[in-house]
Structure formats: C-alpha cells, structure tokens
Amino acid sequence: MNTNRYGEPCPLCQAPLLLDVLQVRSGQSDFPVAEPVTGRRCSSCQAAQPERWVEVMREHYGDS
C-alpha cells in the first residue's frame, strides 16, 4: 500500500519533506513489516529550483 508522511527537513529550505512510502504488510501481522521510501518531495523547492533539487537529492539520498 502506498502512503505519504512527513520526514526529515528539506536540505534546501528546511521544510519537512513529504515522503512517498510503500508499506509492505504480512499476513501474520496487522502492522507493516517494511516501509521503504520510494520518493521525496518538497513542492516549493522542486518548483522554484528544479535543477538544484535534483542535484541535492542525488547528493543526499542517491535519487532524484
């Protein structure tokens, strides 16, 4: 199941990043067994500084 939540501060503006999270569930548990982050977003920085955003995301997290 895909969901969103807030995470660590944006490296550019310090606002909380919106994380795209994939919740992996098990038949034996009511709770997620894994929650890998599939994406990170900061609407103000992505729109205002798209090139810098991609560069910083690659430096900090290895993705864009």
Backbone hydrogen bonds, N-H to C=O, Kabsch-Sander energy under -0.5 kcal/mol:
donor,donor_aa,acceptor,acceptor_aa,energy
3,T,21,V,-2.7
5,R,19,L,-1.7
7,G,17,L,-2.7
10,C,15,A,-3.1
14,Q,10,C,-1.8
17,L,8,E,-2.5
18,L,41,R,-3.0
19,L,5,R,-3.7
19,L,17,L,-0.7
20,D,39,G,-2.9
21,V,3,T,-3.2
21,V,19,L,-0.6
22,L,36,P,-2.4
23,Q,1,M,-3.4
23,Q,21,V,-0.7
24,V,22,L,-0.6
24,V,34,A,-2.8
25,R,23,Q,-0.6
26,S,31,F,-0.6
29,S,26,S,-1.1
33,V,24,V,-3.0
34,A,24,V,-1.3
38,T,20,D,-3.1
38,T,36,P,-0.5
39,G,20,D,-1.1
41,R,18,L,-2.0
46,Q,42,C,-2.8
47,A,43,S,-1.5
48,A,44,S,-2.2
49,Q,45,C,-2.7
53,W,49,Q,-2.7
54,V,50,P,-2.0
55,E,51,E,-2.0
56,V,52,R,-2.8
57,M,53,W,-2.5
58,R,54,V,-2.1
59,E,55,E,-2.0
60,H,56,V,-2.7
61,Y,57,M,-2.7
62,G,57,M,-0.8
62,G,58,R,-1.0
63,D,57,M,-1.2
